[in-house]
Every structure is written in structure tokens, then in C-alpha cells.
Amino acid sequence: MSQTERVSAKLPLTTKALYGTGQFVDAVSSGAIGTFLLFYLNEVCGLSGALSGLSLAIALVVDAFVDPLMGSVSDNTQSRWGRRHPYMIGSLAIVFFGLALLFSLPKGWSSLPLFVAATGIALFLRIGLSGFIVPYIAQGAELTDDYIERSSIVAWRTFFGVFGSLTPLILGYVVFLKGKNIYDHTAYIPFGWTCAAIMTFFATICAFGTLASRHRLHQAAPNQDNALLRLGREVIEVFRNPSFRLLFSSVLIFFIAQGTAGALGLHGGKFFWKLDTLQLLLIGMLTLFGVLLGLPAVWLTGSRWEKKSMVIWSLLYIVLTQAGLPVARIVGILPANGVVLTLSINAVLAGIAITYLTVGFQSMMADAADEHELMFGARREGLYFAGLSFSTKAASGLGGLISGLALSAIGFPADLASKGGDNAHIALATINDLGLVYGIVPGAMTTACIVFTMFYRIDSKVYADIQAKLAVRRRMPPAQLSDTLPIPENSP
């Protein structure tokens, strides 16, 4: 069987399941950091909102370099372990210790040492996450070239991502940080180590369990160029593809918006919506339940609904509810006794929308990577999904920065652990300001994603044409390939 036939063949169920377990790395780390880290640094360790947000954002500068470098390096790696697995396996210890230590910061340090320690550990963790997540997601784009089967792979990744996202919520709100323990510094240490252990366990299953499928991946052409010089050329190359530019812009803005909402979620839930920890867990679990409900919906409708359409409609729902519900509460349209029910229903529907977004965005990125091969004659899955990985980490980076600055701007108090916790007095105007920045700011940013996505052009017909042309090109003798490259940017 040829390479093309192997990649086009239907994937075994076990391969999809083993591959899907790797999503625990992104889901657990993002859930723990996005939900609890800003609150931990700000209200438990006593770091100001601005410095807490800045600490989360500085690591993003490193990500901006490391993610594309990792994508380029893995794209061009040749080894008996394949071009993705060496980095996934090599990152296991780094992600484990990085996440564990991030929630083990010492109590009582002054701002500067605490800021330096938190930032240094975050940088260490970011490097490990880049080493695993970028090759991992790129691998998913190479396991098959089938338009529908790719959506199935993303759906499996989403399925395991639900349980990965649920892990820090249960460990936090039920096991370690329940009730007043959310202000207890010592409770965060076992929380961090347990999250890290579970995340690394499933990452190990994925990394070694998918080794047998590495023959399905496209092979890298020999390349002896300097890695940094090659990276510069390849980054310029991928940004020449308008499909990548649109997707990258939309996904980046979306994750920054949701990272802002997520980083403020614990503040917003406790102080604006007046929810206790069990109610916060309920909302989080219902969101993930909605994500699970969205999976069969995607499987049933995905072959009949273009990916672009499912993304746009899902974004529209998120914008309307994210910005609208806090405003409705402030002006009195949403009464206090209806908050939990309203948020619960919205959580389920938002979870369904998130599934459509996840499957749509990631599958569209894989399709754009094939378009890139047609345009430039090179496989760049690593760089393409480095853009996706960078975007997800921008959620806790720039999202955390925006959230921290917002808390400082509205005068929200820090170090509530030493000021009475939930009993500390916070002015009503400050609470309402929290609700506005918690809802309207990310909602406005998400609106921009809709605009970018509307200009994306690869649908099922265009993709079929891309695959047909690639099939012809792959059968050509090497001497004839130069006559087909490059294809102009506005051609499929």
C-alpha cells in the first residue's frame, strides 16, 4: 500500500482513541491554569492583578518563538521514531514538573521574588507544552487525508478533552479547594501535583500508544538548513497562504477572548454571580456535558454542514450570551433567583457550540495545511498547528494579562485570603464593573472572529479539488514537480 493509500484509508477505532488521550495535556493544563491560576496568584499568594496577569503573559513571548520553532523542527525531523514522537516523549517530564511546581509557590514572599518564581516556572512549563502539543496536533492532521475522517479525529480529541477539562474542576471544587479551602495556600500544592500526574499519565499512553501508526504520517524531505534560518523562511511561507492567515487570526482572537473570560471566571462566578464552589462546579460540568452532547450532533450533521457555517453560527451564539447575560443581570432583567438556572441552560448550549467550534476550526486548519502543500509543495502541519497551539496558550497569556489589568483598573481588591475571603467588603460598583469586563470585553473580541471566518474559502468542493490535484502531483516524477510550483495565492 502506498503512502497516499495508507493516509486515505479509514482509521481504526483504537488508533483514534489512543491518539485522543493526548488531549489531556492541553485540557488539564489549560483548565488548571485558566480556572485557578490568576485567582491563586492574586487572592491567595497576594500578587497584584497587574503583576499576576503580566506573569501569565510573559511566557507568551517565549511561545511566540518556541511554538513555530517546534513546528518547523518536527516538520523536518527524520528518525526511526517518526518526526513527531521524539518530542512528545521528551516533553513528558517537563510538563509534569512544570504544572506541579506552578501551584507550589511559597507563601509569604514579597511581590518581586514571587513574580520571578511564577514567571520562571510558567516559562519552563510552556516549553514542555510546546514540545508535546505542537507535534501532537500536527500528527492528527497527518493520520488521514479524508475530509470527513479528519472531523472524526478532532471529535475524538474533543471527547477526551472533556474529561481532561473536568479533571481540574473536580479536583479543585470538590477535592482540594472546596468551600473556604479555595483561599488556603496549602490546598493548592496537592491539587497541582495530582493534576500533573493525571495529565502525564494520559500523555504517556498517547505518545507510546500511537507509535505503531507513525508509518501513516507524511515523510519529511531531507533538509540540512540551519533550523533558525529555515524557520524564518517557513513562517513567511505559511503566512503567504490566505486561508492560514484568516484561521490564525480568528482562532487567536477567539482564544484570547475566552482566556479573558476564563481567567475572570472564578472572580465573576463568586463575586458577580454569587455562586458557591459547588455551583461553580455544576456550571463547569454542564458546559462539558454540552460538549459531549455536541459530539453526536457533529457526527450526524458534519457531513451535511460546511465547517465554516458551523463555526460562524457557534461564534454568534457565544457572542450573544457572553456579553448579554451580565448586562441582563446588571439592569435587572435577569433576577437573582433565576441566575443558576439560566447559567446552567446556557452552559449546556455553550458546550454544544464549543464542540462545533473545536471540530470546525481544527479540521479547517488541517484542510488549509493540504492547500499549503498544493501551493508550495511542502508539508507544514507542524507550523500550521503551532499557530493553533500558540493561540490556545494565548488564552492564559494575553487573556490573563487583560484580566489582571482589568482587575487593577476597576480597583478589585487583591489578597482576599488575608481580608476575610468571601466576607470581605467589595463595593457594588466594583462588582458591576467586574461583570461588564467579564462579559462584554470577550464578547466584543469574539465578534471579530466571525468577520475573519466569513472570508475563509475552503469548503468540501474546494477541498476535493485540492486532493485531486495533490494526488496527480504525488504521482509525478520529481523532475516535473518544479513545473507545478508555486501556485498563486488565490488559486485552490
Helices and strands as residue ranges (DSSP letters): H 3-8, H 13-20, H 23-32, I 33-37, H 38-39, I 40-44, H 49-75, H 85-90, H 92-102, H 111-142, H 147-170, I 171-176, G 179-183, G 185-187, H 188-209, G 211-216, H 227-239, H 242-263, H 265-267, I 268-272, H 277-301, H 307-331, G 336-338, H 339-376, H 381-409, G 416-418, G 421-423, H 428-454, H 460-474, H 478-481, G 482-484
